[in-house]
Amino acid sequence: MSIIGNVLMIIGSVFLAIGGFGVFRMPDVFNRIQAGTKATTLGAFSLLLGVGFHHPEWFLKIGLIIVFIAVTNPIGSSVLARAAYKKGAYQYKKEQVVQTRKGDE
């Protein structure tokens, strides 16, 4: 049981780190919200389940925490995205480079 718990905690830590890196690297607020919500939700679930395998007596409490996170994270990210949209946050648009052939200029 402790091996499964350790593996789940490592997976959760990796996803939390990826989520933090995604928030740092994404170009606009909408992508940052998505990166922060998706990766950290999965990371928190894995981390909590890993702790649950280490301490089986906490499993009910951990289950309630997971349900709470599963309900509140999508609502929170939707509210943040809506507020950013209403405030006029820009959405990243990649510049398109037009390539021309050598005689078409």
MOWO-V422790 format. One record per backbone hydrogen bond with DSSP energy under -0.5 kcal/mol. CO is the residue of the C=O (numbers start at 0). NH is the residue of the N-H. Records with the same first field share a line. If there is no record, write none. Layout:
CO=NH  NH
//
This chain:
0=4
1=5
2=6
3=7
4=8
5=9
6=10
7=11
8=12
9=13
10=14
11=15
12=16
13=17
14=18
15=19
16=20
17=21
18=22
19=23
20=24
21=25
27=31
28=32
29=33
30=34
31=35
32=36
33=37
34=38  39
35=39
36=40
37=41
38=42
39=43
40=44
41=45
42=46
43=47
44=48
45=49
46=50
47=51
48=52
49=53
50=54
54=57
55=58
57=61
58=62
59=63
60=64
61=65
62=66
63=67
64=68
65=69
66=70
67=71
68=72
70=74
71=75
72=76
73=77
74=78
75=79
76=80
77=81
78=82
79=83
80=84
81=85
82=86
83=87  88
84=87
94=96
95=97
96=98
100=103
//
